[in-house]
Amino acid sequence: MVIFADTSGIYALLDADDANHARAKTAWVSMLEQSTPLACSNYVLLETIALVQRRLGMAAARRFCQEMVPIFQVHWVDQELHSAAVSTLLTVGARNLSLVDCASFELMRRLEICTAFAFDRHFAQQGFRCLP
């Protein structure tokens, strides 16, 4: 079973002060111990690196890129996927739903991934199972 990693899960893991850090760390360790395949998109990586750099600093962003990114199966958002995500974003019209989230949902459906390492409620609202 492949698990899709969202920025919300990754960031909670990296920020010891995040309210979800302990739960994220426990889930992460379990996934690694079980050799669970972890996937994400290049959009999630972009969003995560920007967030980590802004909130935790360049050293944390560098560690993320060097130590964690190689763990992920990175799926690149192509024109077709991007267009579908934009269409979803504009159709839903919710201010707090991001283009990255819409691309993640579309990618997960295409890859038949049912579970996300995420604390973002939008994943559950879209019918995905969230860990932890």
C-alpha positions in Angstrom: 0.0 0.0 0.0 1.4 3.4 -1.1 0.8 6.4 1.2 0.7 9.9 -0.2 2.7 12.4 1.8 1.1 15.9 2.1 2.8 19.0 3.3 0.8 19.1 6.5 2.1 15.7 7.5 5.7 16.4 6.5 5.8 19.8 8.2 4.3 18.4 11.4 7.1 15.8 11.4 9.8 18.4 10.9 8.6 21.1 13.4 9.0 19.9 16.9 6.8 22.7 18.1 3.9 21.7 15.8 0.8 20.5 17.7 0.8 17.3 15.6 4.5 16.6 15.8 4.4 13.6 18.2 1.7 11.9 16.1 3.5 12.6 12.9 6.8 11.2 14.2 5.1 8.0 15.5 3.4 7.5 12.1 6.6 8.3 10.2 8.7 5.8 12.2 6.1 3.1 11.7 5.9 3.7 7.9 9.7 3.6 7.6 10.0 0.4 9.8 7.4 -1.3 7.6 9.1 0.0 4.4 5.9 1.6 3.3 6.2 3.2 -0.1 5.7 6.9 0.2 4.7 9.1 -2.7 4.2 12.8 -3.2 4.1 15.3 -6.1 6.6 17.9 -7.1 4.0 20.5 -6.1 4.0 19.1 -2.5 7.8 19.2 -2.5 7.8 22.8 -3.7 5.2 23.8 -1.1 7.0 22.0 1.7 10.4 23.4 0.9 9.0 26.9 0.8 7.2 26.5 4.1 10.2 24.8 5.9 12.6 27.5 4.6 10.3 30.3 5.7 9.4 28.9 9.1 12.4 26.7 10.2 15.2 28.2 8.1 17.5 27.2 5.3 19.4 24.5 7.3 16.1 22.7 7.9 15.2 23.0 4.2 18.6 21.6 3.2 18.2 18.7 5.6 14.7 18.0 4.2 16.0 18.0 0.6 19.0 15.8 1.3 17.6 13.4 3.9 13.9 13.0 3.2 13.2 13.8 -0.4 15.1 10.7 -1.6 12.6 8.6 0.4 9.7 9.7 -1.7 8.4 8.4 -5.1 8.0 11.8 -6.7 5.3 12.1 -9.3 5.6 15.2 -11.5 2.5 17.2 -12.2 2.1 17.5 -16.0 0.0 19.8 -18.0 -3.0 17.5 -18.0 -2.9 17.0 -14.2 -2.3 20.7 -13.6 -5.3 21.6 -15.8 -7.5 19.2 -13.9 -6.4 20.6 -10.6 -7.1 24.2 -11.7 -10.5 23.1 -12.9 -11.3 21.5 -9.5 -10.0 24.6 -7.7 -12.1 27.0 -9.7 -15.2 24.7 -9.5 -15.0 24.3 -5.8 -14.2 28.0 -5.3 -13.2 27.5 -1.6 -10.7 30.1 -0.4 -8.9 27.7 1.9 -8.5 24.9 -0.7 -5.1 25.1 -2.5 -4.1 24.2 -6.0 -1.5 21.9 -4.4 -4.3 20.1 -2.6 -6.4 19.8 -5.8 -3.4 18.4 -7.7 -2.8 15.9 -4.8 -6.4 14.7 -4.9 -6.3 14.2 -8.6 -2.9 12.4 -8.5 -4.0 10.1 -5.7 -7.1 9.1 -7.6 -5.1 8.5 -10.8 -2.6 6.3 -8.9 -5.4 4.7 -6.8 -3.8 5.8 -3.5 -6.4 5.8 -0.7 -4.3 6.9 2.3 -2.5 10.2 3.0 0.1 11.1 5.6 -1.8 14.4 6.3 -3.4 16.6 8.9 -5.2 18.6 6.3 -9.0 18.0 6.7 -9.5 18.4 3.0 -8.1 14.9 2.4 -10.7 13.3 4.6 -13.4 15.5 3.0 -12.4 14.1 -0.4 -12.8 10.5 0.9 -9.2 9.7 1.6 -8.0 7.9 4.8 -5.6 10.0 6.8 -2.6 8.9 8.9 -2.1 9.3 11.7 
